[in-house]
Amino acid sequence: MTALDPRDAEVAPPTDDRGALPDRRGVLGKEHRALSLGIISVVVLVAFEATAVGTAMPVAARELHGIELYAFAFSGYFTTSLFAMVLSGQWADRNGPLRPLATGISAFGAGLLMSGTAGTMWLFIIGRAVQGLGGGLLIVALYVVVSRAYSERLRPAIMAAFAASWVIPSVVGPLAAGTVTEHLGWRWVFIGIPALVVFPLALALPAIRRMASGPAVPGAPPQPFDRRRIRLALGISLGAGLLQYAGQDLNWFSLVPAAAGAALLVPAALGLLPKGTYRAVRGLPSVVLLRGIAAGSFIAAESFVPLMLVTQRGLSPTMAGLSLAVGGATWTLGSYVQSRPRVEPYRERLMALGMVLVAAAIATAPSVLIAWVPVWVVGVAWGVGCFGMGMVIASTSVLLLKLSAPGEAGANSAALQISDGLSNVLLLATGGAAFAALGGGAVGAAHVASGASGSHPGAFAAVFLPMAGVAWVGTRLRTR
């Protein structure tokens, strides 16, 4: 019996008025246990990849002679994921989240293998792009699973569980990746992670097939793919890629791909995001915009933290990665705080506070460019910022699903993730361009190679301080 078998409708468990399964005994109760453990395992895989790869990236970029393309190695992932998010949203609303999730995990692992065996920086970036396709497919599919299988009361709890899934990877990931990078080489970090794909596939897919497969309305004929949105998704991905390329190749000729990228990206983004997003209209548009501001500013800054610590303060890759390890625990704590029922009436204030903490953390991090400031300041600052992110990211996810009808969960989740990914691409491109313009690539390559401490703080300050300003803008948004 396939996921599209009409008999699924005859044996489907009873649902509430929004199509979600009843919430007896919580997310780890008998009805939800297998599903919860399965999708949490998927999140653990994503979390371990993110923390491990971030630790190995400075060494990979140096050995592939691609320090000047360092930001592209991150934004290449987000660029292709933008297209995959739209595809996954339609695919999941049409046929259920099972197939996009399985395809996404498979592509995720394949991209890691491509990057791990790359001989040049551009081949490495192509592998990251394939990985982004997988990541975009699976993250939206996970949101649809949550929308279909969990009642509104349980959704804050499962989002908190997703955040908790980052704790162990955030501690073990940098340590393991740093040790492997130093003793075996950075390639084994990328080649080794795909082995972790098997367990999430074996645990999650049967439970998803049983509890959340098929069309949003059981028995209803599947809706056709919206070809216009697919074309817009392709436009937004190509546009973001061209802008990123222009930002890394700083000369007059780069104005041509920059103009072409903007011409593709702007109308595509306006067509894919909820109407009123860029005017911060209350409700779904402001939720989507806030998600982009929070994720884009924080991730763009975080991507440069290990490189800053390795090149400017002489830390090893292991120690640079561990400086961010506390963030996994505080992110989980922030997500746990937002999941408490008694804070629900104050969710908007909670998100504003979270953005204040994010802005403060990003602004504090570059203080370690001053020689007498201890490096542990970054760890403390990032722990505070991650606490704020835990409150903001989980809250935007909860509000989005609350504002979405069952048949719109995939499309709206895709819009949320597009805002997230597009902001990452644009702000990474902006930060990468500023970094390259101030000589960061050449100086970074020299110091990663020699292990010496640096004396060129301007390139890094040009990344962090504008991102702190962007995060501060998020404190002014009103989502309801």
C-alpha positions as a printed NumPy array, in Angstrom:
array([[  0.   ,   0.   ,   0.   ],
       [  1.589,   3.262,  -1.101],
       [  1.306,   6.702,   0.466],
       [ -1.284,   7.57 ,  -2.183],
       [ -3.438,   4.476,  -1.648],
       [ -7.089,   5.58 ,  -1.123],
       [ -7.421,   2.972,   1.622],
       [ -5.313,   5.294,   3.779],
       [ -8.399,   7.441,   4.264],
       [-10.383,   4.504,   5.603],
       [ -7.92 ,   3.649,   8.363],
       [ -6.687,   7.133,   9.189],
       [ -6.756,   7.997,  12.921],
       [ -9.355,  10.531,  14.067],
       [ -8.24 ,  14.147,  13.846],
       [ -9.182,  17.445,  15.441],
       [-10.916,  20.32 ,  13.652],
       [ -7.627,  21.391,  12.025],
       [ -6.735,  17.927,  10.734],
       [ -4.119,  17.122,  13.389],
       [ -4.068,  13.946,  15.449],
       [ -5.364,  14.087,  19.043],
       [ -2.758,  14.951,  21.69 ],
       [ -3.195,  12.149,  24.195],
       [ -0.183,  11.779,  26.513],
       [  1.923,  14.393,  24.738],
       [  4.524,  14.176,  21.985],
       [  6.093,  11.032,  23.484],
       [  2.785,   9.326,  24.238],
       [  1.997,   6.003,  22.628],
       [  0.314,   7.536,  19.586],
       [  3.12 ,   9.958,  18.77 ],
       [  6.231,   8.264,  20.151],
       [  7.571,   6.636,  16.978],
       [  6.811,   9.701,  14.876],
       [  8.337,  12.124,  17.372],
       [ 11.526,  10.089,  17.746],
       [ 11.783,   9.702,  13.984],
       [ 11.495,  13.366,  13.053],
       [ 13.645,  14.422,  16.009],
       [ 16.309,  12.069,  14.629],
       [ 16.153,  13.946,  11.338],
       [ 16.687,  17.229,  13.184],
       [ 19.628,  15.709,  15.088],
       [ 21.2  ,  14.796,  11.74 ],
       [ 20.767,  18.341,  10.415],
       [ 22.116,  19.774,  13.671],
       [ 25.176,  17.544,  13.701],
       [ 25.942,  18.447,  10.092],
       [ 25.614,  22.178,  10.759],
       [ 27.92 ,  22.2  ,  13.777],
       [ 30.471,  19.769,  12.356],
       [ 30.724,  21.343,   8.91 ],
       [ 31.016,  24.846,  10.368],
       [ 34.035,  23.714,  12.37 ],
       [ 35.781,  22.101,   9.383],
       [ 34.953,  24.853,   6.873],
       [ 37.936,  27.201,   7.506],
       [ 40.426,  24.382,   6.908],
       [ 38.528,  23.118,   3.849],
       [ 38.495,  26.603,   2.324],
       [ 42.23 ,  27.021,   2.935],
       [ 43.241,  23.656,   1.463],
       [ 41.038,  24.21 ,  -1.589],
       [ 42.497,  27.725,  -2.013],
       [ 39.071,  29.3  ,  -1.665],
       [ 39.136,  31.638,   1.34 ],
       [ 37.808,  34.419,  -0.889],
       [ 34.78 ,  32.194,  -1.64 ],
       [ 34.221,  31.333,   2.022],
       [ 30.788,  32.975,   2.249],
       [ 29.727,  31.28 ,  -1.014],
       [ 30.283,  27.875,   0.598],
       [ 27.506,  28.748,   3.051],
       [ 25.183,  30.704,   0.793],
       [ 25.42 ,  28.08 ,  -1.988],
       [ 23.518,  25.798,   0.357],
       [ 20.827,  28.39 ,   1.028],
       [ 20.534,  29.394,  -2.642],
       [ 19.451,  25.979,  -3.911],
       [ 17.365,  25.309,  -0.829],
       [ 15.124,  28.242,  -1.816],
       [ 13.948,  26.363,  -4.91 ],
       [ 13.601,  23.099,  -2.992],
       [ 11.448,  24.739,  -0.306],
       [  8.79 ,  25.813,  -2.798],
       [  8.856,  22.432,  -4.496],
       [  8.607,  20.635,  -1.165],
       [  5.677,  22.787,   0.002],
       [  3.633,  21.967,  -3.085],
       [  4.718,  18.336,  -3.108],
       [  3.78 ,  17.876,   0.558],
       [  0.395,  19.642,   0.245],
       [ -0.359,  17.586,  -2.861],
       [  0.822,  14.092,  -1.86 ],
       [  1.883,  14.327,   1.757],
       [  5.326,  14.903,   3.297],
       [  6.661,  11.345,   2.991],
       [  8.308,  11.497,  -0.436],
       [  9.831,  14.991,  -0.195],
       [ 11.294,  14.07 ,   3.187],
       [ 12.846,  10.825,   1.899],
       [ 14.188,  12.538,  -1.216],
       [ 15.529,  15.427,   0.854],
       [ 17.477,  13.232,   3.259],
       [ 18.976,  11.297,   0.328],
       [ 20.083,  14.473,  -1.494],
       [ 21.438,  15.857,   1.773],
       [ 23.755,  12.872,   2.15 ],
       [ 24.775,  12.918,  -1.524],
       [ 25.794,  16.572,  -1.299],
       [ 27.989,  15.867,   1.706],
       [ 29.774,  13.122,  -0.221],
       [ 30.32 ,  15.466,  -3.186],
       [ 31.828,  18.162,  -0.985],
       [ 33.986,  15.68 ,   0.879],
       [ 35.555,  14.403,  -2.345],
       [ 35.883,  17.786,  -4.108],
       [ 39.229,  18.766,  -5.588],
       [ 38.499,  22.487,  -6.003],
       [ 36.52 ,  25.08 ,  -4.083],
       [ 33.921,  25.373,  -6.835],
       [ 33.279,  21.609,  -6.783],
       [ 33.006,  21.872,  -3.019],
       [ 30.387,  24.618,  -3.431],
       [ 28.46 ,  22.494,  -5.951],
       [ 28.28 ,  19.733,  -3.351],
       [ 26.962,  22.235,  -0.838],
       [ 24.348,  23.267,  -3.417],
       [ 23.158,  19.658,  -3.796],
       [ 23.042,  19.43 ,  -0.033],
       [ 20.909,  22.583,  -0.002],
       [ 18.377,  20.947,  -2.329],
       [ 18.02 ,  18.146,   0.189],
       [ 17.848,  20.491,   3.144],
       [ 15.117,  22.597,   1.538],
       [ 13.007,  19.536,   0.776],
       [ 13.232,  18.018,   4.221],
       [ 12.757,  21.126,   6.394],
       [  9.437,  22.101,   4.781],
       [  8.27 ,  18.48 ,   4.823],
       [  8.959,  18.367,   8.568],
       [  6.731,  21.401,   9.132],
       [  3.914,  19.71 ,   7.224],
       [  4.354,  16.602,   9.378],
       [  4.004,  18.729,  12.5  ],
       [  0.936,  20.49 ,  11.093],
       [ -0.815,  17.234,  10.243],
       [  0.175,  14.944,  13.083],
       [  0.163,  17.24 ,  16.137],
       [ -2.658,  19.29 ,  17.605],
       [ -2.207,  23.013,  18.144],
       [ -1.582,  22.439,  21.851],
       [  1.329,  20.065,  21.16 ],
       [  3.094,  22.1  ,  18.496],
       [  5.082,  24.339,  20.895],
       [  6.31 ,  21.169,  22.626],
       [  7.506,  19.463,  19.438],
       [  9.204,  22.696,  18.342],
       [ 10.952,  22.779,  21.73 ],
       [ 11.99 ,  19.15 ,  21.163],
       [ 13.471,  20.166,  17.804],
       [ 15.525,  22.808,  19.589],
       [ 16.618,  20.301,  22.262],
       [ 17.881,  18.079,  19.441],
       [ 20.686,  20.601,  18.889],
       [ 22.187,  20.274,  22.385],
       [ 24.265,  17.117,  21.974],
       [ 25.322,  17.883,  18.367],
       [ 26.346,  21.415,  19.372],
       [ 28.734,  19.98 ,  21.967],
       [ 29.845,  16.767,  20.272],
       [ 29.828,  18.12 ,  16.701],
       [ 32.577,  20.766,  17.027],
       [ 34.736,  18.502,  19.2  ],
       [ 34.393,  15.514,  16.877],
       [ 34.794,  17.585,  13.72 ],
       [ 37.798,  19.467,  15.098],
       [ 39.501,  16.251,  16.182],
       [ 38.839,  14.555,  12.855],
       [ 39.967,  17.648,  10.93 ],
       [ 43.224,  17.914,  12.854],
       [ 44.131,  14.19 ,  12.816],
       [ 42.486,  12.708,   9.711],
       [ 41.623,  15.708,   7.554],
       [ 38.527,  17.819,   6.893],
       [ 37.255,  15.493,   4.154],
       [ 36.348,  12.795,   6.657],
       [ 33.971,  15.197,   8.387],
       [ 31.892,  15.424,   5.217],
       [ 32.288,  11.804,   4.118],
       [ 31.445,  10.397,   7.551],
       [ 28.166,  12.226,   8.194],
       [ 26.094,  10.453,   5.453],
       [ 26.36 ,   7.241,   7.479],
       [ 24.004,   8.915,   9.972],
       [ 21.248,   9.115,   7.325],
       [ 20.212,   5.46 ,   7.704],
       [ 18.769,   5.696,  11.213],
       [ 16.443,   8.689,  10.601],
       [ 15.166,   7.088,   7.387],
       [ 14.422,   3.786,   9.112],
       [ 12.687,   5.396,  12.093],
       [ 10.873,   8.372,  10.587],
       [  9.484,   7.214,   7.264],
       [  7.232,   4.345,   8.465],
       [  5.731,   6.573,  11.171],
       [  5.144,   9.428,   8.718],
       [  3.528,   7.056,   6.232],
       [  1.157,   5.846,   8.929],
       [  0.235,   9.197,  10.478],
       [  0.776,  12.045,   8.014],
       [  0.82 ,  10.736,   4.441],
       [ -1.553,  11.422,   1.573],
       [ -3.39 ,  14.609,   0.58 ],
       [ -4.24 ,  17.206,   3.226],
       [ -7.927,  16.247,   2.967],
       [ -8.178,  12.411,   3.012],
       [ -9.802,  11.061,  -0.122],
       [ -9.582,  14.344,  -2.011],
       [ -7.914,  14.3  ,  -5.436],
       [ -4.385,  15.772,  -5.357],
       [ -4.044,  19.321,  -6.61 ],
       [ -1.765,  19.953,  -9.613],
       [  1.582,  21.63 ,  -9.108],
       [  1.468,  25.397,  -9.432],
       [  3.868,  25.901, -12.335],
       [  3.947,  29.656, -11.793],
       [  5.28 ,  29.23 ,  -8.256],
       [  7.829,  26.693,  -9.496],
       [  9.072,  29.239, -12.058],
       [  9.211,  31.905,  -9.376],
       [ 11.182,  29.539,  -7.156],
       [ 13.674,  28.945,  -9.948],
       [ 13.91 ,  32.717, -10.461],
       [ 14.565,  33.407,  -6.8  ],
       [ 17.308,  30.76 ,  -6.684],
       [ 19.033,  31.963,  -9.849],
       [ 18.719,  35.586,  -8.741],
       [ 20.187,  34.859,  -5.329],
       [ 23.054,  32.934,  -6.919],
       [ 23.882,  35.78 ,  -9.301],
       [ 23.842,  38.327,  -6.491],
       [ 26.129,  36.153,  -4.428],
       [ 28.526,  35.742,  -7.361],
       [ 28.557,  39.495,  -7.955],
       [ 29.293,  40.113,  -4.277],
       [ 32.336,  37.831,  -4.374],
       [ 33.757,  39.214,  -7.639],
       [ 34.257,  42.866,  -6.84 ],
       [ 34.784,  44.741, -10.11 ],
       [ 32.748,  46.832, -12.538],
       [ 31.783,  43.776, -14.563],
       [ 30.089,  42.311, -11.48 ],
       [ 27.365,  44.942, -11.883],
       [ 25.961,  42.88 , -14.777],
       [ 25.241,  39.686, -12.771],
       [ 24.135,  41.856,  -9.836],
       [ 21.535,  43.642, -11.97 ],
       [ 20.373,  40.362, -13.543],
       [ 20.126,  38.753, -10.134],
       [ 18.052,  41.595,  -8.713],
       [ 15.76 ,  41.534, -11.762],
       [ 15.078,  37.843, -11.183],
       [ 14.965,  37.83 ,  -7.411],
       [ 12.775,  40.81 ,  -6.515],
       [  9.608,  39.897,  -8.48 ],
       [ 10.04 ,  36.216,  -7.568],
       [ 10.276,  37.016,  -3.853],
       [  7.227,  39.288,  -4.041],
       [  5.29 ,  36.488,  -5.712],
       [  6.3  ,  33.753,  -3.269],
       [  6.053,  35.539,   0.075],
       [  2.715,  36.533,   1.628],
       [  1.363,  39.85 ,   0.36 ],
       [  2.452,  42.633,   2.676],
       [  5.609,  40.89 ,   3.937],
       [  7.938,  43.783,   3.147],
       [  5.474,  46.251,   4.645],
       [  5.383,  44.16 ,   7.83 ],
       [  1.584,  43.768,   7.765],
       [  0.412,  42.207,  11.027],
       [ -0.297,  38.497,  10.99 ],
       [  1.342,  36.014,   8.648],
       [  3.392,  38.623,   6.676],
       [  5.107,  39.967,   9.813],
       [  5.754,  36.452,  11.111],
       [  7.475,  35.542,   7.844],
       [  9.488,  38.792,   7.791],
       [ 10.622,  38.452,  11.399],
       [ 11.815,  34.915,  10.728],
       [ 13.978,  36.161,   7.871],
       [ 15.473,  39.038,   9.848],
       [ 16.309,  36.817,  12.818],
       [ 17.749,  33.886,  10.899],
       [ 19.574,  35.926,   8.259],
       [ 21.379,  38.283,  10.608],
       [ 22.334,  35.586,  13.095],
       [ 23.496,  32.93 ,  10.613],
       [ 25.426,  35.442,   8.5  ],
       [ 27.315,  36.547,  11.61 ],
       [ 27.783,  33.039,  12.995],
       [ 29.296,  31.806,   9.721],
       [ 32.289,  34.104,  10.286],
       [ 32.845,  33.371,  13.99 ],
       [ 35.06 ,  30.262,  13.545],
       [ 37.069,  31.983,  10.792],
       [ 37.537,  35.059,  13.002],
       [ 38.747,  32.996,  15.947],
       [ 41.09 ,  30.85 ,  13.837],
       [ 42.631,  33.669,  11.817],
       [ 42.578,  36.584,  14.273],
       [ 43.114,  34.881,  17.642],
       [ 45.039,  31.76 ,  16.56 ],
       [ 42.582,  29.175,  17.925],
       [ 42.55 ,  25.631,  16.578],
       [ 39.478,  24.53 ,  14.593],
       [ 38.376,  22.441,  17.578],
       [ 38.531,  25.33 ,  20.036],
       [ 36.912,  27.727,  17.572],
       [ 34.001,  25.35 ,  17.148],
       [ 33.662,  24.702,  20.866],
       [ 33.388,  28.437,  21.5  ],
       [ 29.881,  28.177,  20.039],
       [ 28.945,  24.906,  21.729],
       [ 27.064,  26.502,  24.635],
       [ 24.651,  27.971,  22.114],
       [ 22.921,  24.645,  21.585],
       [ 21.891,  24.433,  25.226],
       [ 20.742,  28.048,  25.503],
       [ 18.827,  27.827,  22.203],
       [ 16.988,  24.843,  23.668],
       [ 16.303,  26.774,  26.864],
       [ 14.838,  29.667,  24.894],
       [ 12.646,  27.3  ,  22.902],
       [ 11.521,  25.63 ,  26.133],
       [ 10.536,  29.002,  27.592],
       [  8.283,  29.779,  24.613],
       [  6.629,  26.348,  24.884],
       [  5.183,  27.02 ,  28.357],
       [  1.413,  27.594,  28.191],
       [  1.554,  30.517,  30.624],
       [  3.731,  32.594,  28.256],
       [  1.335,  32.284,  25.3  ],
       [ -0.376,  35.659,  25.973],
       [  3.069,  37.324,  25.955],
       [  4.492,  35.638,  22.843],
       [  5.001,  38.909,  20.951],
       [  6.903,  40.499,  23.841],
       [  8.951,  37.315,  24.122],
       [  9.986,  37.583,  20.485],
       [ 10.912,  41.263,  20.854],
       [ 13.11 ,  40.404,  23.843],
       [ 14.672,  37.589,  21.854],
       [ 15.635,  39.951,  19.041],
       [ 17.21 ,  42.379,  21.52 ],
       [ 19.398,  39.527,  22.796],
       [ 20.312,  38.49 ,  19.245],
       [ 21.345,  42.03 ,  18.296],
       [ 23.407,  42.393,  21.476],
       [ 25.203,  39.087,  20.886],
       [ 26.152,  39.926,  17.296],
       [ 27.403,  43.376,  18.324],
       [ 29.497,  41.912,  21.163],
       [ 31.202,  39.1  ,  19.217],
       [ 33.722,  41.278,  17.296],
       [ 35.036,  42.72 ,  20.565],
       [ 37.485,  39.772,  20.581],
       [ 39.252,  41.483,  17.689],
       [ 40.749,  43.625,  20.475],
       [ 43.758,  41.676,  21.727],
       [ 43.109,  42.12 ,  25.454],
       [ 39.475,  40.893,  25.268],
       [ 39.375,  37.18 ,  26.246],
       [ 38.053,  34.803,  23.592],
       [ 35.483,  33.317,  25.976],
       [ 33.484,  36.527,  25.497],
       [ 32.339,  35.1  ,  22.149],
       [ 31.041,  31.961,  23.846],
       [ 29.089,  33.958,  26.417],
       [ 27.703,  36.36 ,  23.835],
       [ 26.669,  33.549,  21.515],
       [ 24.985,  31.713,  24.355],
       [ 22.868,  34.8  ,  25.041],
       [ 22.106,  35.239,  21.346],
       [ 21.096,  31.601,  20.953],
       [ 18.726,  31.934,  23.906],
       [ 17.017,  34.768,  22.053],
       [ 16.98 ,  32.778,  18.817],
       [ 15.365,  29.839,  20.582],
       [ 12.447,  32.036,  21.611],
       [ 12.113,  33.762,  18.235],
       [ 12.515,  30.844,  15.819],
       [ 10.212,  28.461,  17.678],
       [  7.615,  31.201,  18.187],
       [  7.516,  32.12 ,  14.5  ],
       [  7.029,  28.436,  13.647],
       [  4.181,  28.092,  16.143],
       [  2.459,  31.261,  14.928],
       [  2.783,  30.249,  11.285],
       [  1.097,  26.876,  11.812],
       [ -1.587,  28.535,  13.935],
       [ -2.371,  30.941,  11.09 ],
       [ -2.38 ,  28.211,   8.393],
       [ -5.278,  26.058,   7.242],
       [ -4.373,  22.324,   6.87 ],
       [ -4.211,  22.54 ,   3.078],
       [ -1.962,  25.621,   3.219],
       [  0.597,  24.383,   5.75 ],
       [  3.086,  23.329,   3.077],
       [  2.895,  26.564,   1.071],
       [  3.06 ,  28.779,   4.164],
       [  5.894,  26.726,   5.67 ],
       [  7.74 ,  27.119,   2.377],
       [  7.217,  30.909,   2.575],
       [  8.642,  30.93 ,   6.111],
       [ 11.675,  28.938,   5.041],
       [ 12.122,  31.052,   1.897],
       [ 12.267,  34.155,   4.073],
       [ 14.793,  32.362,   6.266],
       [ 16.942,  31.119,   3.396],
       [ 16.686,  34.249,   1.244],
       [ 17.785,  36.444,   4.132],
       [ 20.696,  34.095,   4.746],
       [ 21.772,  34.338,   1.11 ],
       [ 21.419,  38.113,   0.841],
       [ 23.051,  38.922,   4.158],
       [ 25.841,  36.399,   3.592],
       [ 26.401,  37.964,   0.177],
       [ 26.486,  41.427,   1.714],
       [ 28.773,  40.36 ,   4.524],
       [ 30.992,  38.366,   2.165],
       [ 31.327,  41.328,  -0.198],
       [ 32.293,  43.648,   2.651],
       [ 34.73 ,  41.04 ,   3.975],
       [ 36.383,  40.621,   0.555],
       [ 36.428,  44.37 ,  -0.155],
       [ 38.44 ,  45.019,   3.019],
       [ 41.001,  42.337,   2.218],
       [ 39.571,  39.609,   4.419],
       [ 40.162,  36.836,   1.887],
       [ 43.893,  37.438,   1.471],
       [ 44.527,  38.098,   5.14 ],
       [ 42.392,  35.129,   6.177],
       [ 44.252,  32.778,   3.837],
       [ 47.598,  33.87 ,   5.211],
       [ 46.629,  33.453,   8.828],
       [ 44.779,  30.141,   8.4  ],
       [ 47.879,  28.825,   6.698],
       [ 50.312,  30.064,   9.332],
       [ 48.17 ,  29.816,  12.451],
       [ 49.307,  33.263,  13.526],
       [ 47.076,  35.795,  15.152],
       [ 45.759,  38.531,  12.908],
       [ 45.81 ,  42.29 ,  12.996],
       [ 43.22 ,  43.152,  10.344],
       [ 39.929,  43.514,  12.25 ],
       [ 38.146,  45.789,   9.794],
       [ 37.044,  42.972,   7.458],
       [ 35.353,  41.101,  10.295],
       [ 33.848,  44.183,  11.922],
       [ 32.262,  44.99 ,   8.539],
       [ 30.382,  41.696,   8.78 ],
       [ 29.245,  41.719,  12.409],
       [ 28.204,  45.299,  13.102],
       [ 25.754,  45.671,  10.163],
       [ 24.182,  42.318,  11.092],
       [ 23.603,  43.612,  14.611],
       [ 21.76 ,  46.569,  13.077],
       [ 19.598,  44.257,  10.972],
       [ 18.716,  42.203,  14.052],
       [ 17.739,  45.376,  15.904],
       [ 15.174,  46.122,  13.197],
       [ 13.428,  42.904,  14.184],
       [ 12.681,  44.266,  17.641],
       [ 10.315,  46.82 ,  16.051],
       [  8.044,  44.324,  14.266],
       [  4.544,  43.519,  15.545],
       [  3.251,  40.112,  14.497],
       [ -0.299,  40.267,  15.859]])
